[in-house]
Amino acid sequence: MTTPIIQQIKQQSQPLANASMNGAIPHFWITDWLLYVIKKPSVFLMTNDDYQLTKAEYEQFNAGVTKMQKGIPLAYLTGHQEFWSLDFKVNEHTLIPRPDTEVLVEQVLNWINIQSNTEATAGQRDGANKRLLDLGTGSGCIAISLAHELSPKNNNVDKDNQTKWQVVAVDVSAEALKVARHNAVINKINNIEFIQSSWYSELSTHSEKLFDVMVSNPPYIDEADVHLQHLQAEPVSALSAPNYGLADIEHIVQHAPRYLRIDGLLAVEHGFDQGAAVRQLFLDSSFDAVQTIQDFGGNDRVTLGQIKAL
């Protein structure tokens, strides 16, 4: 059977549109999935609306639509997701990178840039190596994006300095780390060390091993959240946490002072309704200059703070 490409889109759009109204399926998934199936760029749909799907393309397209209607995300069908203009492999062992998480990357880079300028003004720039930790790296999107921006050839943050950044990325899941290592390779990043660790458990508190920056996008959804009942693909363990979603964030913040240098930065992504609670956790754990940054939708999303001298 052959079907004109535009007709095929119209045939499948209404069920997906209805699902989108319930917050399940973004409207653009069907078009992106079709482009993936026919292996064409987006402009192809504007110039070839009479294209006939082959039988194999027709069957693959319909099978994918059925999976999406059952709750399988598009990224798990294609096996890839773009984040920070880089390409990341994803599978059932990792969360799919979200655009809002780019706010975390952006804020960390902004802070590093400000610190670099402050050090330059004070005459303190000595080219010393610095260390950055990503806790619960998953697909590696945060660690790899930061390593990409901070690498000598791409360093738009610290152009005039010779600082070398060593990035450490940890995750408790060996399968997730396989994905993260693969993503580092395909994005040509070689300044990341991957460690299997339950948060800080395998990390050293020796002074030479302390970090200048720590970041994390931990599980933060309340275990009782009804939306988790409809989750079909992404690992629940990477999404939800006890204590109304705050348990892992609390662990990260409370233990961070042992692993951060004085004046070092901790930046944590969290839920839209957790800003005040997370700020209090920071303040209770010897952090200063605590602030919460909103995401692209105007919701509290990232809280940052610098460790004070104890």
Protein Blocks (a to p, Z undefined) as FASTA:
>chain_A
ZZdfklmmmmmmmmmmmmmmnopacfklmmmmmmmmnopafklmmmmmmbccdfklmmmm
mmmmmmmmnopafklmnopaceehiacdddfkbccddfklmmmmmmmmmmmmmmmmmmmm
nopagoiacddddehklnommmmmmmmmmpmklmmklmmbccdcddddddfblklmmmmm
mmmmmnopakbccdddehjlmpcfbfklpcfbdcddddfbdfklmklmmpmkbcfklmgc
cehhpmmmmmmmmmmmmmpcehiacdddddfklmmmmmmmmmmnopahiacdddfkopaf
bdcdddddZZ
